[in-house]
Amino acid sequence: MIEKTGKKPKPRVAMLITSLAGGGAEKAVSMLLQGFDPERYELHLIVNRKEGPYMSLLPSYVQVSEMNAPRLRSAWKAYMRTLRQVRPDVVISHMWENNVLNVIGRRLSGLRFATVLCEHSSISRHRGKGVNIMRRWCYKRADAVVGCSQMMGEELKDILQVPRSLVHVIYNAVLNESFYSRANENVEHYWLQQGPVEAGASNDSWVIEDEVHIADRDEVVASNIPVLLGLGRLSPEKRYDLLIEAVHRLHQRGCKVRALIIGEGAERERLTKLIADKALESWVELPGYASNPLPFLRQADIYVQSSDVEGLPTALIEAVALGTSIVATRTATGTEEVLEGIHSALLVPCDDVEAMANALEKQVMDLAIRRQHNEELNVPSKHIVDHFIAPESIREIAASYVDSLDTQFQRLNKFTLSYVVEQYESLIRDVLKKYGIEENAVSRQL
């Protein structure tokens, strides 16, 4: 807790989030806690439920507190009890309910600490009645509000009327020194493994005119049929139904593609039924959550973002970094910023299955042409790797775009862990100064 006099050599920094389930905001929190210097900060994580795949990635020096409230909206007493135990100097909360809890918890607890609120989803996204009224009241009383994209920063000012002086834009960290080594791990799914070409598939084209019967999967290891990849939580806003319907329309045109949708969530039953209704059981699969989806993304032919809403699409950034071909919906925030200057990526309107099918067909044809000419789909750029990947890493960044190396580096650098941590450290210093705390200079270990 902040005292009116005196200084702490190691400010107590706490992250507040519901859990570390497998979502983009949860991944961002996990990355930040791995990136912050424990010699500079005493690091805490406050969660309602101590669960989720990213829990296992937390460094041992992060102290975890679990509120264990029946519902997050009724967690006031549990949060105040946790605050009195942790006595933080700064609480950085993530997602709107935790942001509201953070501000009101400070007022009710009587403790003095800085509040930094982070939004990870478009503010213009439809919410329940009264949500924006509550957010307007709370966000104006925070010490800083972070949007994870430029457009989200504008929405914070325009829709929630957060004073411009409080709004900061900091992208989520996606790339770290292990990114490319993890991407280079083996892919277990048989569609993405090297092997014999199945009967009926042309060696010269990825557009298959005749129906290919797939009865014995053991015999079908791999083929020239392109694999589309969806990646993320199986939730309504991700609109994987749009991707499934687009695959169905491509098959009706004689353009055979396969699709893997990596993730888990409440939409599994509905999506499984849709796949069966479209008779796509042999063409679309839902393998579930993958602790490391990067090898799938590296090996897939086209990454497909079908979402209606994104804050800052993590998987899209990963696809850019790996040089995977892209078809993406033009969401209100995040997407166009990630794809700025990448002319090979195709953007389509949200909720437009015909536009998505057309874009996918174009990407399939372009990939087939490049394959026929033996063109490299991924052009290595060691120069960029050396800027933000550890020297011992042998994985080279994929850059399939006609840009200068400096342009490629600038595009990706803003999503690196080291850069994002620097932005947050600067923000923490600023909000601590409001409470009379000057951080002792600590040399970062390189």
SEDOVEX-208195 format. One line per 3 residues: number of its first residue (from 1); their letters; for each residue x, y, z of C-alpha. Coordinates in steps of 0.001 Angstrom, whole numbers. Example, Ala and Ser with C-alpha at 12.3 -4.5 7.8 and 13.67 -1.06 7.14 Angstrom:
<nodes>
1	AS	12300/-4500/7800 | 13670/-1060/7140
</nodes>
This chain:
<nodes>
1	MIE	0/0/0 | 1179/3524/-744 | 2278/5507/2297
4	KTG	2274/9293/2303 | 5901/9359/3339 | 8817/7109/2538
7	KKP	9670/5110/-513 | 9782/1438/-1336 | 12680/7/-3307
10	KPR	10345/-2586/-4782 | 6800/-1374/-5419 | 4108/-4013/-5097
13	VAM	2484/-4475/-8491 | -644/-6644/-8672 | -2451/-7904/-11764
16	LIT	-6209/-8439/-11378 | -8035/-10796/-13760 | -10799/-13387/-13420
19	SLA	-8580/-16412/-14160 | -5825/-17462/-16543 | -8133/-19339/-18901
22	GGG	-7069/-19632/-22523 | -8012/-16205/-23882 | -6111/-13264/-25315
25	AEK	-6323/-11071/-22195 | -5242/-13966/-19982 | -2313/-14688/-22255
28	AVS	-1306/-11017/-22168 | -1307/-11020/-18344 | 773/-14198/-18251
31	MLL	3298/-12683/-20658 | 3573/-9453/-18657 | 4209/-11306/-15402
34	QGF	6951/-13262/-17163 | 8434/-10045/-18529 | 8448/-7826/-15424
37	DPE	11733/-7738/-13512 | 11346/-9301/-10021 | 14358/-7277/-8895
40	RYE	12380/-4121/-9611 | 8875/-5118/-8478 | 7212/-7379/-5950
43	LHL	4762/-9138/-8266 | 1276/-10376/-7359 | -1584/-11925/-9289
46	IVN	-5154/-11613/-7965 | -7681/-13964/-9574 | -11205/-14987/-8748
49	RKE	-10411/-18562/-9734 | -6937/-20033/-9667 | -7381/-21937/-12904
52	GPY	-6524/-21934/-16583 | -3684/-23187/-18782 | -1567/-20053/-18320
55	MSL	-1264/-20639/-14560 | 1514/-23155/-15218 | 3534/-20477/-17064
58	LPS	3740/-18104/-14096 | 7226/-17562/-12668 | 7724/-18862/-9128
61	YVQ	8269/-15349/-7764 | 4693/-14257/-8623 | 2496/-14461/-5508
64	VSE	-1044/-15612/-6375 | -4169/-14709/-4362 | -7524/-16361/-5089
67	MNA	-10784/-14576/-4188 | -13007/-17586/-4977 | -16240/-15584/-5108
70	PRL	-19398/-17272/-6501 | -19607/-14546/-9133 | -17204/-11783/-10027
73	RSA	-19936/-9176/-9562 | -20309/-10234/-5927 | -16573/-10294/-5202
76	WKA	-16380/-6941/-3387 | -15760/-8340/91 | -13315/-10936/-1191
79	YMR	-11432/-8296/-3169 | -11175/-5907/-223 | -9947/-8754/1969
82	TLR	-7306/-9600/-637 | -6263/-5950/-975 | -5652/-5717/2755
85	QVR	-3504/-8853/2577 | -1468/-7815/-491 | -1381/-4044/270
88	PDV	-441/-3174/-3338 | 1037/43/-4649 | -456/-477/-8112
91	VIS	-3286/-2754/-9289 | -3426/-3315/-13051 | -6822/-4826/-13839
94	HMW	-7924/-6467/-17087 | -11399/-6642/-18695 | -14316/-4440/-17765
97	ENN	-15785/-6255/-14731 | -12378/-6434/-13068 | -11778/-2790/-13957
100	VLN	-14983/-1759/-12206 | -14096/-3981/-9242 | -10664/-2361/-9078
103	VIG	-11937/1223/-8844 | -14818/543/-6462 | -12665/-1776/-4356
106	RRL	-10173/1026/-3809 | -12912/3401/-2675 | -14550/877/-326
109	SGL	-11314/-472/1160 | -9951/2918/2150 | -6494/1902/916
112	RFA	-4317/4149/-1223 | -3010/2537/-4387 | -2870/3431/-8061
115	TVL	-5397/1882/-10413 | -4594/1073/-14045 | -7507/-320/-16075
118	CEH	-6897/-2352/-19251 | -9530/-2950/-21933 | -9064/-5916/-24262
121	SSI	-12290/-5867/-26284 | -13909/-3222/-28440 | -15843/-662/-26404
124	SRH	-18445/-432/-29183 | -19276/-4110/-28691 | -22864/-4572/-27527
127	RGK	-23066/-4932/-23748 | -25841/-5304/-21224 | -27887/-2304/-20148
130	GVN	-25981/-39/-17813 | -22492/-1451/-18496 | -21195/1677/-20207
133	IMR	-22762/3934/-17574 | -20882/2002/-14906 | -17658/2054/-16917
136	RWC	-17872/5806/-17546 | -18206/6490/-13839 | -15347/4178/-12845
139	YKR	-12869/4813/-15652 | -12783/8559/-15029 | -11683/7827/-11458
142	ADA	-8753/5586/-12404 | -5163/6772/-12595 | -4743/5425/-16141
145	VVG	-6809/3508/-18689 | -5084/1337/-21290 | -6512/350/-24656
148	CSQ	-4680/-2443/-26461 | -5096/-803/-29883 | -5198/2734/-31274
151	MMG	-8859/2452/-32241 | -9726/1188/-28780 | -7980/4213/-27340
154	EEL	-10239/6400/-29459 | -13308/4457/-28295 | -12311/4985/-24664
157	KDI	-12310/8729/-25271 | -15336/8923/-27561 | -17719/6314/-26122
160	LQV	-16746/6138/-22451 | -15672/9810/-22316 | -12440/8998/-20491
163	PRS	-10291/12154/-20282 | -7570/12159/-22906 | -4893/12575/-20216
166	LVH	-5824/9189/-18703 | -5875/7175/-21941 | -2817/5185/-22999
169	VIY	-2388/2750/-25897 | -158/-241/-25213 | -310/-3300/-27444
172	NAV	-401/-6762/-25911 | 2864/-8678/-25887 | 2845/-11607/-28317
175	LNE	6464/-12234/-29359 | 9159/-13283/-26935 | 12473/-15112/-27174
178	SFY	10786/-18531/-27204 | 8203/-17681/-29895 | 9985/-19171/-32890
181	SRA	11365/-22211/-31083 | 7813/-23020/-29939 | 6502/-22464/-33460
184	NEN	9067/-24918/-34781 | 7864/-27808/-32637 | 6281/-30829/-34304
187	VEH	2668/-30750/-35466 | 735/-33810/-34372 | -2341/-33450/-36583
190	YWL	-2171/-35748/-39623 | -3519/-33086/-42007 | -399/-31024/-41424
193	QQG	2198/-33782/-41555 | 4283/-34789/-44538 | 3154/-37946/-46244
196	PVE	1609/-39520/-49360 | -842/-37546/-51442 | -4292/-39085/-51276
199	AGA	-6015/-40445/-54340 | -7889/-37864/-56343 | -5729/-34884/-55381
202	SND	-3859/-33047/-58098 | -156/-32416/-57702 | -447/-29221/-59695
205	SWV	-3331/-27506/-57955 | -4888/-27186/-54547 | -8344/-26836/-56071
208	IED	-9836/-30329/-56199 | -12622/-30803/-58719 | -13760/-34305/-57729
211	EVH	-15171/-35408/-54390 | -12484/-37120/-52350 | -13772/-39919/-50169
214	IAD	-11937/-40059/-46867 | -12886/-43310/-45166 | -9576/-44608/-43830
217	RDE	-7796/-41807/-42010 | -4767/-43977/-41334 | -4055/-44009/-45054
220	VVA	-4580/-40293/-45454 | -1553/-38705/-43806 | -1337/-35520/-45810
223	SNI	-2329/-34136/-49178 | -2248/-31079/-51348 | -5635/-30013/-50026
226	PVL	-5051/-26698/-48224 | -5715/-26454/-44520 | -7452/-23404/-43064
229	LGL	-6942/-22589/-39401 | -9188/-20859/-36906 | -7633/-20217/-33514
232	GRL	-9278/-19006/-30328 | -11950/-19632/-27754 | -15126/-21267/-29072
235	SPE	-17366/-18340/-28193 | -20156/-16628/-30162 | -18199/-13475/-31098
238	KRY	-15501/-15567/-32828 | -18089/-16583/-35473 | -16602/-19949/-36379
241	DLL	-19998/-20733/-37903 | -19005/-18258/-40615 | -15807/-20197/-41324
244	IEA	-17685/-23515/-41449 | -20275/-22074/-43828 | -17500/-20649/-46035
247	VHR	-15877/-24093/-46249 | -19250/-25529/-47274 | -19652/-22946/-50051
250	LHQ	-16125/-23594/-51334 | -16899/-27314/-51549 | -20056/-26521/-53506
253	RGC	-17830/-24681/-55993 | -15492/-27658/-56274 | -12751/-26006/-54227
256	KVR	-11902/-28550/-51546 | -10348/-27221/-48360 | -10000/-28504/-44833
259	ALI	-10381/-26478/-41653 | -9040/-26928/-38153 | -10545/-24796/-35396
262	IGE	-8212/-24899/-32389 | -9813/-23923/-29104 | -12415/-24843/-26538
265	GAE	-15552/-23168/-25265 | -19316/-22988/-24972 | -19917/-23109/-28747
268	RER	-18521/-26642/-29226 | -21902/-28383/-29295 | -23468/-25902/-31716
271	LTK	-20456/-25932/-34043 | -20300/-29739/-34002 | -23948/-29873/-35046
274	LIA	-23347/-27333/-37827 | -20444/-29398/-39159 | -22697/-32484/-39220
277	DKA	-25587/-30595/-40846 | -23229/-29488/-43645 | -21797/-33039/-43980
280	LES	-18309/-31681/-43309 | -17193/-34204/-40662 | -14254/-35269/-42849
283	WVE	-13319/-31699/-43687 | -13695/-29626/-40524 | -12361/-30674/-37124
286	LPG	-12460/-29186/-33617 | -9350/-30685/-31956 | -9830/-28679/-28749
289	YAS	-7468/-26462/-26804 | -3753/-26613/-27683 | -1198/-25459/-25127
292	NPL	1055/-24498/-28028 | -946/-23687/-31171 | 1997/-22032/-32965
295	PFL	3101/-25165/-34909 | -451/-25451/-36280 | -326/-21802/-37309
298	RQA	3081/-22226/-38932 | 2033/-25295/-40939 | -1476/-24185/-41918
301	DIY	-1939/-22752/-45397 | -4314/-19924/-44454 | -5162/-18388/-41092
304	VQS	-8805/-17280/-40919 | -10091/-14686/-38474 | -13889/-14823/-38615
307	SDV	-14668/-12691/-35531 | -17297/-10002/-35196 | -15313/-8395/-32362
310	EGL	-11618/-8188/-31506 | -9586/-5981/-29206 | -6104/-6809/-30410
313	PTA	-6202/-10200/-32207 | -3283/-12215/-30817 | -3522/-15075/-33287
316	LIE	-3515/-12606/-36179 | -238/-11112/-34923 | 1200/-14610/-34644
319	AVA	113/-15374/-38212 | 1849/-12209/-39431 | 5033/-13131/-37572
322	LGT	4999/-16632/-39069 | 4259/-15498/-42619 | 1000/-17466/-42860
325	SIV	-1482/-16317/-45513 | -4423/-14466/-43980 | -8114/-13833/-44497
328	ATR	-9585/-11681/-41706 | -12810/-9892/-40868 | -12568/-6117/-40636
331	TAT	-13398/-5709/-36936 | -13964/-2288/-35374 | -10648/-2342/-33497
334	GTE	-7292/-4052/-33766 | -7373/-5945/-37045 | -6476/-3190/-39486
337	EVL	-3708/-1958/-37183 | -2124/-5409/-37144 | -2394/-5788/-40925
340	EGI	-1349/-2268/-41849 | 905/-2416/-44905 | 477/-6171/-45426
343	HSA	-1067/-6195/-48858 | -1152/-9980/-49185 | -3668/-10277/-46322
346	LLV	-7312/-10081/-47404 | -9878/-8225/-45303 | -13610/-8958/-45551
349	PCD	-16669/-7434/-43838 | -17869/-9046/-40626 | -20786/-11492/-40942
352	DVE	-20376/-11824/-44733 | -19925/-15484/-45584 | -19871/-14913/-49352
355	AMA	-17062/-12354/-49085 | -15118/-14744/-46864 | -15571/-17639/-49279
358	NAL	-14415/-15460/-52178 | -11328/-14265/-50282 | -10439/-17802/-49237
361	EKQ	-10775/-19031/-52817 | -8445/-16262/-54001 | -5842/-17119/-51351
364	VMD	-6066/-20817/-52248 | -5468/-20019/-55925 | -2588/-17651/-55130
367	LAI	-923/-20263/-52948 | -1346/-22878/-55673 | 316/-20611/-58233
370	RRQ	3212/-19879/-55929 | 3601/-23545/-55189 | 3708/-24397/-58873
373	HNE	6530/-21900/-59319 | 8354/-23310/-56286 | 8249/-19947/-54551
376	ELN	9108/-19798/-50866 | 6029/-18934/-48840 | 8187/-17739/-45956
379	VPS	11250/-15597/-46611 | 13634/-15663/-43629 | 14854/-12423/-42156
382	KHI	17643/-13039/-39647 | 18199/-9301/-39346 | 14819/-8843/-37619
385	VDH	15308/-11826/-35340 | 18489/-10336/-33925 | 16572/-7238/-32811
388	FIA	14309/-8994/-30349 | 14970/-12739/-30308 | 17734/-14241/-28178
391	PES	20933/-14848/-30209 | 20849/-18564/-29424 | 17498/-18916/-31144
394	IRE	17912/-20561/-34543 | 14367/-19935/-35721 | 14232/-17169/-38334
397	IAA	11286/-14878/-38608 | 8994/-15469/-41572 | 8460/-12419/-43751
400	SYV	6421/-13147/-46857 | 5824/-9506/-47682 | 7685/-7182/-50015
403	DSL	8902/-4727/-47417 | 12266/-3507/-46238 | 13705/-5314/-43237
406	DTQ	13384/-2128/-41183 | 9670/-1905/-42012 | 9131/-5535/-41013
409	FQR	10968/-4963/-37744 | 8965/-1840/-36908 | 5710/-3669/-37613
412	LNK	6499/-6547/-35264 | 8566/-4810/-32607 | 5540/-3131/-31004
415	FTL	4210/-6620/-30158 | 7387/-7892/-28502 | 7459/-8587/-24783
418	SYV	10480/-6384/-24141 | 8887/-3367/-25846 | 5500/-3801/-24141
421	VEQ	7110/-4239/-20710 | 8982/-962/-21239 | 5666/795/-21939
424	YES	4059/-598/-18789 | 7112/185/-16651 | 6947/3795/-17810
427	LIR	3238/3944/-16992 | 3809/2413/-13541 | 6461/5040/-12796
430	DVL	4058/7806/-13800 | 1134/6621/-11668 | 3404/5986/-8662
433	KKY	4635/9579/-8847 | 1052/10742/-8330 | 1266/9153/-4890
436	GIE	4706/10473/-4057 | 6616/7263/-4771 | 9835/7444/-6742
439	ENA	10977/4080/-7959 | 14565/3235/-7016 | 16657/2705/-10129
442	VSR	17341/-982/-10651 | 19506/-2245/-13488 | 17714/-4830/-15617
445	QL	19586/-8092/-15918 | 20358/-8729/-19570
</nodes>
